[in-house]
Amino acid sequence: MSGWSLPVLLERFHRDIEHKLETARASFAHSGTKGDASEEVWLKMLQEYLPRRYTATKAHVVDSLGNFSDQIDVVVFDRQYSPFIFKFAEQEIVPAESVYAVFEAKQTINAALVDYAQRKVGTVRRLHRTSLPIPTANGLAPAKKPGHIIGGILSFESDWKPALGDPLLKALNDHEADEHLDMGCVAAHGTFTCDADQLHTAVPEGKPATAFLLELIARLQELATVPMIDVRAYANWLK
């Protein structure tokens, strides 16, 4: 017997994230500082535990037509196949083709913040994404259709009582077509997910942060690889 316990490891992982989020909320008086600290907790978790092909950062997303998204708290993108990541004045800008998932990170969750996250996610999904045929040993494979961009919200607490009840589900179902949230985590209370029919289910969990991470990885696996970006479409702006 090794002495290791998988349930204990999963429990400790969640407790570590929950403790860091709780500390961020309790330690800072300024709401903006609290928000920055919470974002950092989620970003560091994803940077450390997602497979190395993925990178997580706070960023704007840009397309080859020159359109920009709002600033997004957490952008999960494919670093291996991203030909360029712009950095300007400490801000990062990621090409739309490289994006797998986007999340807003908040101290708490309520109807206004769900709506806010939905609109932020929409600014990314509405961007144009190029896709080129893929060279292989057997010739060119057809261009891959850009996949769905996962969208969600991350928080420590909920303003609702119960935290994951009907008001949350009502807020999640009130959105424009390209603004729905696929998943989210309320670290002190549980998670929610959305199925292929865009029906949301709230799941009270004893280890919400762990459950969220594992579900996110599973959904990223289902997306496979981002399309092959048409770099020349971006180079057209040099003319």
LUMNUVO-834105 format. One record per residue: residue number from 1; residue in one letter; chain; x, y, z of N, C-alpha, C, O, CB in turn. Coordinates in steps of 0.2 Angstrom, whole numbers, plus 5000, padded with zeros to 4 digits. Glycine has a CB too. Example, Ala and Ser with C-alpha at 12.3 -4.5 7.8 and 13.67 -1.06 7.14 Angstrom:
2
1  A  A  5066  4972  5039  5062  4978  5039  5066  4984  5039  5071  4983  5042  5057  4978  5045
2  S  A  5064  4989  5035  5068  4995  5036  5064  5000  5039  5067  5006  5040  5070  4997  5029
***
This chain:
239
1  M  A  5004  4994  5000  5000  5000  5000  5004  5006  5000  5009  5007  5004  4995  5000  5006
2  S  A  5003  5011  4996  5007  5017  4995  5006  5022  5001  5010  5026  5002  5006  5020  4988
3  G  A  5000  5022  5004  4998  5027  5009  4995  5033  5006  4992  5037  5010  5004  5029  5012
4  W  A  4994  5034  4999  4991  5039  4996  4983  5038  4996  4981  5032  4996  4993  5040  4989
5  S  A  4979  5044  4996  4972  5043  4995  4970  5048  4990  4971  5054  4991  4969  5044  5002
6  L  A  4967  5046  4985  4964  5050  4979  4959  5055  4982  4959  5061  4981  4962  5046  4973
7  P  A  4954  5052  4986  4949  5057  4989  4952  5062  4993  4949  5068  4993  4944  5053  4993
8  V  A  4957  5061  4997  4960  5066  5001  4964  5071  4996  4963  5077  4998  4965  5063  5006
9  L  A  4967  5069  4991  4970  5074  4986  4965  5078  4983  4966  5084  4983  4974  5070  4981
10  L  A  4959  5075  4981  4954  5080  4978  4951  5084  4982  4950  5090  4981  4949  5075  4975
11  E  A  4950  5082  4989  4948  5087  4994  4952  5092  4995  4950  5098  4996  4946  5083  5000
12  R  A  4959  5091  4996  4964  5096  4998  4964  5101  4992  4965  5107  4993  4971  5092  4999
13  F  A  4964  5098  4986  4964  5103  4980  4959  5108  4981  4960  5114  4980  4964  5099  4974
14  H  A  4953  5106  4982  4947  5111  4983  4948  5115  4988  4947  5121  4988  4940  5107  4983
15  R  A  4950  5113  4994  4951  5117  5000  4956  5122  4999  4955  5128  5002  4952  5112  5006
16  D  A  4961  5121  4996  4966  5125  4994  4964  5131  4990  4965  5137  4992  4972  5122  4991
17  I  A  4960  5130  4985  4957  5135  4981  4952  5139  4985  4952  5145  4985  4954  5132  4974
18  E  A  4947  5136  4988  4942  5139  4992  4945  5144  4997  4943  5149  4999  4938  5134  4996
19  H  A  4951  5141  5001  4954  5145  5006  4957  5152  5003  4957  5157  5006  4959  5141  5009
20  K  A  4960  5151  4997  4964  5157  4994  4958  5162  4992  4959  5168  4993  4968  5154  4988
21  L  A  4953  5160  4989  4947  5164  4987  4944  5168  4993  4943  5174  4993  4942  5161  4983
22  E  A  4943  5164  4999  4941  5167  5005  4946  5172  5008  4944  5177  5010  4939  5161  5010
23  T  A  4952  5170  5008  4957  5175  5010  4957  5181  5006  4958  5187  5009  4964  5172  5010
24  A  A  4957  5181  4999  4957  5187  4995  4951  5191  4997  4951  5197  4997  4956  5185  4988
25  R  A  4945  5188  4998  4939  5192  5000  4940  5195  5007  4937  5201  5008  4933  5187  5000
26  A  A  4943  5192  5011  4943  5195  5018  4949  5199  5019  4949  5204  5024  4944  5189  5023
27  S  A  4954  5199  5015  4960  5203  5017  4961  5210  5013  4965  5214  5016  4966  5199  5014
28  F  A  4957  5211  5008  4957  5217  5005  4951  5221  5006  4945  5219  5005  4959  5216  4997
29  A  A  4952  5228  5007  4946  5232  5008  4943  5235  5001  4937  5235  5000  4947  5238  5012
30  H  A  4947  5236  4996  4945  5239  4990  4943  5233  4986  4946  5228  4985  4951  5242  4987
31  S  A  4937  5235  4983  4933  5229  4979  4938  5228  4972  4938  5222  4970  4927  5232  4976
32  G  A  4941  5232  4970  4945  5231  4964  4951  5226  4965  4953  5222  4962  4948  5237  4961
33  T  A  4954  5228  4971  4960  5223  4973  4957  5216  4975  4961  5212  4973  4963  5227  4980
34  K  A  4951  5216  4978  4948  5209  4979  4947  5206  4973  4949  5200  4972  4942  5210  4983
35  G  A  4945  5209  4968  4943  5206  4961  4950  5204  4958  4950  5198  4955  4940  5211  4957
36  D  A  4955  5208  4958  4961  5206  4955  4964  5200  4959  4967  5195  4955  4966  5212  4956
37  A  A  4963  5199  4965  4966  5194  4969  4962  5187  4967  4965  5182  4967  4966  5195  4977
38  S  A  4956  5188  4967  4952  5182  4965  4953  5180  4958  4954  5174  4957  4944  5184  4965
39  E  A  4954  5184  4953  4956  5182  4946  4963  5178  4947  4964  5173  4943  4957  5188  4942
40  E  A  4967  5181  4951  4974  5178  4951  4974  5171  4954  4977  5166  4951  4979  5182  4955
41  V  A  4969  5170  4958  4968  5163  4961  4966  5158  4956  4969  5153  4955  4963  5163  4967
42  W  A  4961  5160  4952  4958  5156  4946  4964  5155  4941  4965  5149  4938  4952  5159  4943
43  L  A  4967  5160  4939  4972  5160  4934  4978  5155  4936  4980  5151  4932  4975  5167  4932
44  K  A  4980  5156  4942  4986  5151  4944  4984  5144  4944  4988  5140  4943  4988  5154  4951
45  M  A  4977  5143  4946  4975  5136  4947  4975  5133  4940  4978  5127  4939  4968  5136  4949
46  L  A  4972  5137  4935  4972  5134  4928  4979  5134  4925  4981  5129  4921  4968  5138  4924
47  Q  A  4983  5138  4926  4990  5138  4923  4994  5132  4926  4998  5129  4922  4994  5145  4925
48  E  A  4993  5130  4932  4996  5125  4935  4994  5118  4933  4997  5113  4933  4996  5126  4943
49  Y  A  4987  5118  4933  4984  5111  4932  4981  5109  4925  4980  5103  4924  4978  5110  4937
50  L  A  4980  5114  4921  4978  5112  4914  4984  5109  4910  4990  5110  4912  4976  5118  4910
51  P  A  4983  5104  4906  4988  5102  4901  4992  5107  4898  4990  5113  4897  4986  5097  4896
52  R  A  4999  5106  4897  5003  5111  4895  5002  5114  4888  5004  5120  4886  5010  5108  4894
53  R  A  4998  5111  4884  4996  5114  4877  4991  5120  4878  4991  5124  4874  4992  5109  4873
54  Y  A  4988  5121  4884  4984  5126  4886  4987  5132  4890  4992  5130  4894  4977  5124  4889
55  T  A  4986  5138  4889  4988  5143  4893  4982  5147  4895  4977  5148  4892  4993  5148  4889
56  A  A  4982  5150  4901  4977  5154  4904  4979  5161  4906  4985  5161  4909  4973  5151  4910
57  T  A  4976  5166  4904  4978  5173  4905  4973  5178  4905  4967  5176  4902  4984  5175  4900
58  K  A  4973  5184  4908  4969  5189  4907  4970  5193  4900  4976  5194  4899  4969  5194  4913
59  A  A  4965  5194  4896  4967  5196  4889  4961  5199  4886  4955  5198  4888  4970  5191  4885
60  H  A  4962  5203  4880  4958  5204  4875  4959  5199  4870  4964  5196  4869  4958  5212  4872
61  V  A  4953  5198  4866  4954  5194  4860  4953  5198  4854  4948  5202  4854  4949  5188  4860
62  V  A  4957  5196  4848  4956  5200  4842  4955  5195  4836  4957  5190  4836  4963  5204  4841
63  D  A  4952  5198  4831  4951  5194  4825  4954  5197  4819  4957  5203  4820  4943  5193  4823
64  S  A  4955  5194  4814  4958  5196  4808  4955  5202  4804  4958  5205  4800  4959  5190  4803
65  L  A  4949  5203  4806  4945  5209  4804  4946  5216  4808  4944  5221  4806  4938  5208  4803
66  G  A  4950  5215  4813  4952  5221  4817  4947  5222  4823  4947  5227  4826  4952  5227  4813
67  N  A  4943  5217  4824  4938  5218  4830  4941  5215  4836  4945  5210  4836  4932  5214  4828
68  F  A  4939  5218  4842  4942  5216  4848  4936  5215  4853  4931  5218  4853  4946  5222  4851
69  S  A  4937  5210  4857  4933  5208  4862  4933  5213  4868  4938  5217  4868  4933  5201  4865
70  D  A  4929  5213  4873  4930  5216  4879  4936  5212  4883  4938  5207  4881  4924  5216  4884
71  Q  A  4939  5216  4888  4944  5212  4892  4941  5206  4896  4936  5207  4899  4948  5217  4897
72  I  A  4944  5201  4895  4941  5194  4898  4946  5192  4904  4952  5192  4903  4940  5189  4893
73  D  A  4943  5191  4910  4947  5189  4916  4951  5183  4915  4957  5183  4917  4942  5188  4922
74  V  A  4948  5178  4912  4952  5171  4910  4951  5169  4903  4945  5167  4901  4950  5166  4916
75  V  A  4956  5169  4899  4956  5166  4892  4960  5160  4892  4966  5160  4894  4958  5172  4887
76  V  A  4957  5155  4890  4961  5148  4890  4962  5147  4882  4957  5147  4878  4957  5142  4893
77  F  A  4968  5147  4880  4970  5147  4873  4975  5142  4872  4979  5140  4876  4972  5154  4870
78  D  A  4976  5140  4865  4981  5135  4863  4987  5138  4862  4988  5142  4857  4978  5131  4857
79  R  A  4992  5138  4866  4999  5141  4865  5003  5138  4860  5007  5141  4857  5003  5141  4872
80  Q  A  5002  5131  4859  5006  5127  4855  5005  5129  4847  5010  5130  4843  5005  5120  4855
81  Y  A  4999  5131  4846  4997  5133  4839  4995  5140  4838  4993  5142  4833  4991  5128  4837
82  S  A  4997  5144  4843  4996  5151  4843  5002  5155  4840  5007  5155  4843  4994  5154  4850
83  P  A  5002  5157  4834  5008  5160  4831  5010  5167  4834  5016  5168  4833  5007  5161  4824
84  F  A  5006  5170  4837  5008  5176  4840  5003  5178  4846  4997  5177  4846  5008  5182  4835
85  I  A  5006  5181  4851  5002  5184  4857  5005  5191  4858  5011  5192  4859  5003  5179  4863
86  F  A  5001  5196  4857  5003  5203  4858  5003  5205  4865  4998  5203  4869  4999  5208  4854
87  K  A  5008  5208  4867  5008  5212  4874  5010  5219  4873  5015  5221  4870  5014  5208  4878
88  F  A  5005  5223  4875  5006  5230  4875  5003  5233  4881  4998  5232  4883  5002  5233  4869
89  A  A  5008  5238  4884  5006  5241  4890  5003  5236  4896  4998  5238  4899  5001  5247  4889
90  E  A  5007  5231  4896  5005  5225  4901  4998  5222  4900  4996  5219  4904  5005  5228  4908
91  Q  A  4996  5223  4894  4990  5220  4892  4991  5214  4887  4995  5215  4882  4984  5225  4889
92  E  A  4988  5209  4887  4989  5203  4882  4983  5203  4877  4977  5204  4879  4990  5196  4886
93  I  A  4985  5201  4871  4980  5201  4866  4981  5194  4862  4986  5193  4859  4980  5207  4861
94  V  A  4975  5190  4862  4976  5184  4859  4972  5183  4853  4966  5186  4853  4973  5178  4864
95  P  A  4974  5180  4847  4970  5179  4841  4964  5174  4843  4965  5170  4846  4974  5176  4836
96  A  A  4958  5176  4840  4952  5173  4841  4953  5165  4839  4950  5161  4843  4947  5176  4837
97  E  A  4956  5163  4834  4957  5156  4832  4960  5152  4838  4959  5146  4838  4961  5156  4826
98  S  A  4964  5155  4842  4967  5151  4847  4963  5150  4853  4965  5146  4858  4974  5154  4849
99  V  A  4957  5153  4854  4954  5153  4860  4949  5146  4861  4946  5144  4856  4949  5159  4861
100  Y  A  4950  5143  4867  4946  5137  4869  4940  5139  4873  4934  5137  4873  4950  5132  4872
101  A  A  4942  5144  4878  4937  5145  4883  4938  5152  4886  4944  5155  4886  4937  5140  4889
102  V  A  4933  5155  4889  4933  5162  4892  4929  5162  4898  4923  5159  4898  4931  5168  4887
103  F  A  4931  5165  4904  4928  5165  4910  4928  5172  4913  4933  5175  4912  4930  5160  4915
104  E  A  4923  5174  4916  4923  5180  4921  4924  5178  4928  4921  5173  4930  4917  5184  4920
105  A  A  4928  5181  4932  4930  5179  4939  4927  5185  4943  4929  5190  4943  4937  5178  4940
106  K  A  4923  5183  4948  4920  5188  4952  4920  5185  4959  4921  5179  4961  4912  5189  4950
107  Q  A  4919  5190  4964  4919  5188  4971  4913  5184  4973  4913  5179  4977  4920  5194  4976
108  T  A  4907  5186  4970  4901  5183  4971  4897  5182  4964  4899  5185  4959  4897  5187  4976
109  I  A  4891  5179  4965  4887  5178  4959  4880  5181  4960  4877  5179  4966  4887  5171  4956
110  N  A  4877  5184  4956  4870  5187  4956  4868  5188  4949  4872  5187  4944  4870  5193  4960
111  A  A  4862  5190  4948  4859  5191  4942  4862  5196  4937  4864  5194  4931  4851  5193  4942
112  A  A  4864  5201  4940  4868  5206  4937  4875  5204  4934  4877  5205  4928  4869  5213  4941
113  L  A  4878  5200  4938  4885  5198  4936  4884  5192  4931  4889  5191  4927  4889  5196  4942
114  V  A  4879  5188  4932  4878  5183  4927  4877  5186  4920  4880  5184  4915  4872  5178  4928
115  D  A  4873  5191  4920  4871  5195  4914  4878  5198  4911  4879  5198  4905  4866  5200  4915
116  Y  A  4882  5201  4915  4888  5204  4914  4893  5199  4910  4896  5200  4905  4892  5207  4920
117  A  A  4893  5193  4914  4898  5188  4911  4895  5185  4904  4899  5184  4899  4898  5182  4916
118  Q  A  4888  5185  4903  4886  5183  4897  4887  5187  4891  4889  5185  4886  4878  5182  4897
119  R  A  4887  5194  4893  4888  5199  4888  4896  5199  4886  4898  5200  4880  4886  5206  4890
120  K  A  4900  5198  4891  4907  5197  4890  4909  5191  4885  4913  5192  4880  4911  5197  4896
121  V  A  4906  5186  4887  4907  5180  4883  4905  5181  4876  4908  5179  4871  4903  5174  4886
122  G  A  4899  5184  4875  4897  5186  4868  4902  5190  4864  4902  5189  4858  4890  5189  4868
123  T  A  4905  5194  4867  4910  5198  4863  4916  5194  4860  4919  5196  4855  4913  5204  4867
124  V  A  4917  5188  4863  4922  5184  4860  4919  5179  4855  4922  5179  4850  4925  5180  4866
125  R  A  4913  5177  4857  4910  5172  4852  4909  5175  4845  4908  5172  4840  4904  5169  4855
126  R  A  4907  5182  4845  4905  5185  4839  4911  5187  4835  4910  5189  4829  4901  5191  4841
127  L  A  4917  5186  4837  4923  5187  4833  4924  5182  4827  4922  5177  4828  4929  5187  4837
128  H  A  4927  5185  4822  4928  5181  4816  4934  5176  4817  4939  5179  4820  4929  5185  4809
129  R  A  4933  5170  4815  4939  5165  4816  4941  5162  4809  4936  5159  4806  4938  5160  4821
130  T  A  4947  5163  4807  4949  5160  4800  4951  5152  4801  4951  5150  4807  4955  5163  4798
131  S  A  4951  5148  4796  4953  5141  4796  4956  5139  4789  4952  5140  4784  4947  5137  4798
132  L  A  4962  5137  4789  4965  5134  4783  4965  5127  4783  4964  5123  4788  4972  5137  4783
133  P  A  4965  5124  4776  4966  5117  4776  4973  5115  4779  4978  5119  4779  4967  5115  4768
134  I  A  4973  5109  4781  4979  5107  4786  4983  5102  4782  4981  5097  4779  4976  5103  4792
135  P  A  4990  5104  4781  4994  5099  4777  4996  5093  4781  4997  5093  4787  5001  5103  4776
136  T  A  4995  5087  4778  4997  5081  4781  5001  5077  4776  5002  5079  4770  4990  5077  4782
137  A  A  5003  5071  4778  5007  5066  4774  5003  5064  4768  5006  5062  4763  5010  5061  4778
138  N  A  4997  5064  4768  4992  5062  4763  4989  5068  4759  4984  5067  4755  4987  5058  4766
139  G  A  4992  5074  4760  4989  5079  4756  4986  5084  4761  4986  5083  4767  4985  5077  4751
140  L  A  4982  5089  4758  4978  5094  4762  4972  5091  4765  4968  5088  4761  4977  5100  4758
141  A  A  4971  5091  4771  4965  5089  4775  4960  5096  4774  4963  5101  4775  4966  5087  4782
142  P  A  4954  5095  4774  4949  5100  4774  4950  5105  4780  4952  5103  4785  4942  5098  4774
143  A  A  4949  5111  4779  4949  5116  4784  4944  5114  4790  4939  5112  4788  4948  5123  4782
144  K  A  4946  5115  4796  4942  5113  4802  4937  5119  4803  4939  5124  4804  4946  5111  4808
145  K  A  4931  5117  4804  4926  5122  4806  4928  5124  4814  4929  5120  4818  4919  5119  4806
146  P  A  4929  5131  4815  4930  5133  4822  4925  5130  4827  4919  5131  4825  4930  5141  4822
147  G  A  4928  5128  4832  4923  5125  4837  4920  5130  4842  4921  5136  4841  4927  5120  4841
148  H  A  4916  5127  4846  4912  5131  4851  4917  5134  4856  4922  5130  4858  4907  5127  4854
149  I  A  4917  5140  4858  4921  5143  4863  4917  5142  4870  4911  5145  4871  4922  5150  4862
150  I  A  4920  5138  4875  4917  5138  4881  4917  5144  4885  4921  5148  4885  4921  5132  4885
151  G  A  4911  5146  4888  4910  5152  4892  4908  5150  4899  4904  5146  4900  4906  5157  4888
152  G  A  4910  5154  4904  4907  5153  4910  4909  5159  4915  4912  5164  4913  4910  5147  4913
153  I  A  4907  5157  4921  4909  5162  4927  4911  5158  4933  4909  5153  4934  4902  5166  4929
154  L  A  4916  5162  4936  4919  5159  4942  4918  5163  4948  4919  5169  4947  4927  5157  4941
155  S  A  4917  5161  4954  4916  5165  4960  4917  5161  4966  4918  5155  4966  4909  5168  4960
156  F  A  4917  5165  4972  4918  5162  4978  4912  5160  4981  4910  5155  4984  4923  5166  4983
157  E  A  4907  5165  4981  4901  5165  4985  4895  5166  4980  4896  5168  4974  4900  5169  4991
158  S  A  4889  5166  4982  4883  5167  4979  4879  5172  4983  4878  5171  4989  4879  5161  4977
159  D  A  4875  5177  4980  4871  5182  4984  4864  5178  4985  4860  5181  4988  4870  5188  4980
160  W  A  4863  5173  4981  4856  5170  4982  4856  5165  4987  4861  5162  4989  4854  5166  4975
161  K  A  4850  5164  4990  4849  5158  4995  4843  5155  4993  4837  5158  4993  4848  5162  5002
162  P  A  4843  5148  4991  4849  5144  4991  4854  5147  4985  4852  5150  4980  4848  5137  4990
163  A  A  4860  5145  4986  4865  5148  4982  4865  5146  4974  4866  5150  4970  4872  5146  4984
164  L  A  4862  5140  4973  4862  5137  4967  4855  5135  4965  4853  5130  4961  4866  5131  4966
165  G  A  4850  5139  4967  4843  5137  4966  4840  5140  4960  4844  5142  4955  4839  5140  4972
166  D  A  4833  5141  4959  4830  5143  4953  4832  5150  4951  4832  5151  4945  4822  5143  4955
167  P  A  4833  5155  4955  4835  5161  4953  4842  5161  4948  4842  5165  4944  4837  5166  4959
168  L  A  4846  5157  4950  4852  5156  4946  4851  5153  4940  4853  5155  4934  4858  5151  4950
169  L  A  4847  5148  4940  4845  5144  4933  4841  5149  4929  4842  5149  4923  4841  5138  4935
170  K  A  4837  5153  4932  4833  5158  4928  4838  5163  4925  4837  5165  4919  4828  5162  4932
171  A  A  4843  5166  4928  4847  5170  4926  4852  5167  4920  4853  5171  4915  4852  5173  4931
172  L  A  4854  5161  4921  4858  5158  4916  4854  5157  4910  4857  5157  4904  4860  5151  4919
173  N  A  4847  5156  4910  4843  5154  4904  4841  5161  4901  4838  5160  4895  4837  5150  4906
174  D  A  4842  5167  4903  4840  5173  4900  4846  5176  4897  4850  5180  4900  4838  5178  4906
175  H  A  4847  5175  4890  4853  5177  4887  4851  5177  4879  4847  5174  4877  4859  5173  4888
176  E  A  4856  5181  4876  4856  5180  4868  4859  5174  4866  4862  5170  4870  4860  5186  4865
177  A  A  4858  5172  4860  4860  5165  4857  4867  5164  4858  4869  5158  4860  4858  5165  4850
178  D  A  4871  5169  4857  4879  5168  4857  4882  5170  4864  4888  5171  4865  4882  5171  4852
179  E  A  4877  5170  4869  4880  5173  4876  4879  5168  4881  4880  5169  4887  4876  5179  4878
180  H  A  4877  5162  4880  4875  5157  4885  4882  5155  4889  4887  5155  4886  4871  5151  4883
181  L  A  4881  5153  4895  4887  5151  4899  4886  5143  4900  4881  5140  4901  4887  5154  4906
182  D  A  4892  5140  4898  4892  5133  4898  4893  5130  4905  4891  5124  4906  4897  5130  4893
183  M  A  4897  5133  4909  4899  5130  4915  4901  5136  4920  4903  5141  4918  4904  5125  4914
184  G  A  4901  5134  4926  4903  5139  4931  4905  5136  4938  4902  5130  4939  4899  5145  4932
185  C  A  4908  5139  4942  4910  5137  4949  4908  5142  4954  4911  5148  4953  4917  5134  4949
186  V  A  4905  5141  4959  4904  5145  4965  4907  5141  4971  4905  5136  4973  4896  5146  4967
187  A  A  4914  5142  4972  4918  5138  4976  4915  5136  4982  4917  5131  4985  4925  5141  4977
188  A  A  4912  5140  4986  4909  5139  4992  4903  5135  4992  4900  5132  4997  4908  5145  4996
189  H  A  4900  5133  4986  4893  5130  4986  4893  5125  4981  4889  5120  4982  4888  5135  4985
190  G  A  4895  5125  4975  4894  5120  4970  4896  5123  4963  4899  5128  4962  4887  5118  4970
191  T  A  4894  5119  4958  4895  5121  4951  4889  5121  4947  4883  5118  4949  4900  5116  4948
192  F  A  4889  5123  4941  4883  5122  4936  4886  5120  4929  4892  5122  4927  4879  5128  4936
193  T  A  4882  5117  4925  4884  5115  4918  4878  5116  4914  4873  5116  4916  4887  5108  4918
194  C  A  4880  5116  4907  4875  5117  4902  4876  5111  4897  4881  5110  4895  4875  5124  4898
195  D  A  4870  5108  4895  4871  5102  4890  4870  5104  4883  4870  5110  4882  4866  5097  4892
196  A  A  4870  5100  4879  4870  5101  4871  4863  5105  4870  4863  5108  4864  4871  5095  4867
197  D  A  4858  5104  4874  4852  5108  4872  4851  5114  4876  4846  5117  4876  4846  5103  4874
198  Q  A  4857  5116  4879  4858  5123  4882  4853  5123  4889  4850  5128  4890  4856  5129  4878
199  L  A  4852  5117  4892  4849  5116  4898  4854  5116  4904  4858  5112  4904  4844  5110  4898
200  H  A  4853  5121  4909  4857  5121  4914  4855  5117  4920  4850  5116  4921  4858  5129  4916
201  T  A  4861  5114  4923  4860  5110  4929  4864  5112  4934  4870  5113  4933  4861  5103  4928
202  A  A  4862  5114  4940  4866  5116  4946  4867  5110  4950  4863  5105  4951  4862  5121  4950
203  V  A  4874  5109  4952  4876  5103  4956  4879  5105  4962  4885  5107  4962  4881  5099  4951
204  P  A  4876  5105  4968  4879  5106  4974  4885  5101  4975  4883  5095  4975  4874  5106  4980
205  E  A  4891  5103  4976  4897  5098  4977  4900  5099  4983  4901  5105  4986  4901  5099  4971
206  G  A  4903  5094  4986  4907  5095  4992  4914  5098  4990  4918  5100  4994  4908  5088  4995
207  K  A  4916  5097  4983  4923  5099  4981  4922  5103  4974  4924  5101  4969  4928  5093  4980
208  P  A  4918  5109  4974  4917  5112  4968  4923  5114  4964  4922  5113  4958  4913  5118  4970
209  A  A  4928  5116  4967  4934  5119  4962  4937  5113  4959  4939  5113  4953  4939  5122  4967
210  T  A  4937  5107  4962  4940  5101  4959  4935  5098  4954  4937  5097  4948  4941  5095  4964
211  A  A  4929  5098  4955  4924  5096  4950  4924  5101  4944  4923  5098  4938  4917  5096  4953
212  F  A  4925  5107  4945  4925  5112  4939  4931  5110  4935  4931  5110  4929  4925  5119  4942
213  L  A  4937  5110  4938  4943  5109  4934  4943  5102  4930  4944  5102  4924  4949  5108  4939
214  L  A  4940  5097  4933  4940  5090  4929  4935  5091  4924  4936  5088  4918  4938  5085  4934
215  E  A  4929  5094  4925  4924  5095  4920  4927  5100  4914  4926  5098  4908  4917  5098  4922
216  L  A  4930  5105  4916  4933  5109  4911  4938  5105  4906  4938  5106  4900  4937  5115  4914
217  I  A  4943  5101  4909  4947  5097  4906  4944  5092  4901  4946  5091  4895  4952  5093  4910
218  A  A  4938  5089  4903  4935  5085  4899  4932  5088  4893  4932  5086  4888  4929  5081  4903
219  R  A  4929  5094  4894  4926  5098  4889  4932  5101  4884  4930  5101  4878  4922  5104  4891
220  L  A  4937  5102  4886  4943  5104  4882  4945  5098  4878  4947  5099  4872  4949  5107  4886
221  Q  A  4945  5092  4881  4947  5086  4877  4942  5085  4871  4944  5083  4866  4947  5080  4881
222  E  A  4936  5086  4872  4930  5086  4867  4931  5091  4861  4929  5089  4856  4924  5086  4870
223  L  A  4934  5096  4863  4935  5101  4858  4941  5100  4853  4942  5103  4848  4936  5108  4861
224  A  A  4945  5095  4855  4951  5093  4851  4956  5099  4850  4958  5103  4855  4949  5090  4845
225  T  A  4958  5101  4844  4963  5106  4843  4960  5112  4839  4955  5111  4835  4969  5103  4839
226  V  A  4962  5118  4840  4959  5124  4837  4961  5123  4829  4965  5120  4828  4962  5130  4840
227  P  A  4957  5127  4825  4959  5127  4818  4965  5130  4816  4968  5134  4820  4953  5131  4814
228  M  A  4968  5129  4810  4974  5131  4808  4973  5139  4806  4969  5140  4801  4977  5127  4802
229  I  A  4976  5143  4809  4975  5150  4808  4978  5153  4802  4983  5151  4800  4978  5154  4814
230  D  A  4974  5157  4798  4977  5160  4792  4980  5167  4794  4978  5172  4795  4971  5162  4787
231  V  A  4987  5166  4795  4991  5172  4798  4991  5177  4793  4991  5183  4795  4998  5169  4799
232  R  A  4991  5176  4786  4991  5181  4781  4985  5185  4782  4985  5191  4779  4991  5178  4774
233  A  A  4979  5183  4784  4973  5187  4785  4975  5193  4790  4972  5198  4790  4967  5183  4788
234  Y  A  4979  5191  4795  4981  5197  4800  4986  5201  4797  4987  5207  4798  4984  5194  4806
235  A  A  4991  5198  4792  4996  5202  4789  4993  5207  4784  4996  5212  4783  5001  5197  4785
236  N  A  4987  5206  4782  4984  5211  4778  4983  5218  4781  4983  5223  4777  4977  5209  4776
237  W  A  4984  5218  4787  4983  5225  4791  4990  5229  4790  4991  5235  4792  4982  5224  4798
238  L  A  4995  5225  4787  5002  5229  4787  5002  5233  4780  5006  5237  4779  5007  5224  4786
239  K  A  4997  5232  4776  4997  5236  4770  4994  5243  4771  4994  5247  4766  4992  5232  4764
***
